[in-house]
Amino acid sequence: MTAFDPGLGMELYKGSGPERVVIEFDAIRSEEASRSVWGGAQTSKPRRGGGVRVSFICRDFAPVIARILRYGSQARVVKPPTLIAMVVENLTATAQLYAAVPKRKRRT
């Protein structure tokens, strides 16, 4: 296992210009996600099953990644592909940190 790097996967990304970000939230987080301010030109559209799709313009993905990770499996980035890859990279690095933790024996 390598040493813990607190910046792993969170490097600052500023694209060549503003990009449209689309995130889908499940029904549990839909109200909270709709009320939150995510970025410019933000829209929220209800999804079947009670979820919501939030769309906004963003120039800097770093704060968006941190917010998305806070929602865990209750949020999924739909686009852009660059942001999806950055979230996957961060989740993979986090999973690797926990994979090295010894498993506890079951109590019988």
N, C-alpha and C positions, 0 to 999 in steps of 0.2 A: 504494500500500500504506500502511496506517496503521501507526503506531508499535506495537510489541509491548506488549501489556498482559498481565503475568503472571497477573492474576486473571481473564482472559477466560474466561467459561463456568464459572467455579468459584465463583460467588457462593453464599454460605451459604443453604441452604434448610431451614427448619424449618417443617414443615407444621402444621396445626391439631392434630395428634395423631399417634400412632404409625401407621405404614402397613406393610402386608405388602409385602416386596420379593421378587421371584422372578427368579433369574438362571440361565441355562443355560450350562454349560461343556462344551467338547468333550472327547473321550477323552484328549487329551494333558494337559489340566489338571484332569481330574475328581478325581483323588486329592488333589491339593493343595487344590483348592477345597472338597472335603468335609471336610478336616482343619482348615481355617481357621475361626476364629470370626468370623462376620459380624455377628451381632446376636442379640437375644433370640428365644426360641422357635424356634430354628433347626432345620430338617430338611433332609436330603439324600436325594434319590431317584435311583436309577440311571435312565439313559435308554438307549434302543435305540442301539446303536453304540458304547457305552462311555462316553458322556458322563454328566453328572450335573446335576440341577436342585436348586439350593439356594434355600431359602425362609427368610425371617427377618423379624422386626419391627424397624423402623428409624424414628427420629425426625429424624435429621439426614443428608441425602443427600450433603453435601460429601465426607466421607471415603470414602463408598461409590463415588462417581464416580471419585475418584483410584484406588481399587483396581481398579475395572472397567476403566479405561483401560489399566492395567498389563497386562491379559490380551490386549489387542488384539482380533483377530478370533476369539479362542478363547473369548470370553464374549459373551453377549447378554442384555440385560435384557428380561424378559417383562412385568413389571409392577412398579410402577404407571406409568401414562402420563406423569406428571410427571417421573419419573426418566428414562424413555426420552427424553423431549424434551430434558432437560438433557444427557444423554450425546450425543445427536445434535448439539446446539448446540456442545458442546465439540469434537467430532470435526470438524465443519464449520469451526470457527475454526482448528483445527490444519491442516486441509487447505488452507485459504486461505493460511496462512503458507508452506507448501511450494509452492503454486502459483506464487508470485512468484519462486521461485528459478530462475535461468536454467538451461536444460537444457544438459548437457555434450554436446559433439560426440562422435560415435562414432569410435572408433579403427578404422581399416581396415587 
